[in-house]
Amino acid sequence: MPILDADYSNMDYEEMAISIGLKPKHAPLLIASFFEETELILNALNESITTRDYHNIRLNAHAIKGSAGNLRFNEVYEMAKEIEFAAVEQKSNFEYESYHQAIKSAIGTISI
């Protein structure tokens, strides 16, 4: 799967909250928590990619995939899934850095 160009700047966060069973007023708190956790995980993922620690690449990508999927950030979910599956197979020629940057860019378009 190619790297996706995701832009969440026009996402209806109230609708997203309702679709996952929350009250719309909780969306800002949930997204703020997502930002906080994902920033730490992205840093850990970057370190894992730098050292080619496939086990931790997989774990970090899996964590991002889960959070993004829960919040309906589907493109981030798909890219994290690609990283996770590549790490499981220890694909040395996979574009981990490019996917990592694309995920960071996508998350950067999210606003509260």
Buried (B, 14 or more C-beta within 10 A) or exposed (E): EEBBEBEBEEBEBBEBBEEEEBEEEEBEEBBEEBEEEBEEBBEBBBEBBEEEBBEBBBBBBBBBBEBBBEBBBEBBBBBBBBBBBBBBEEEEEBBBEEBBBBBBBBBEBBEE
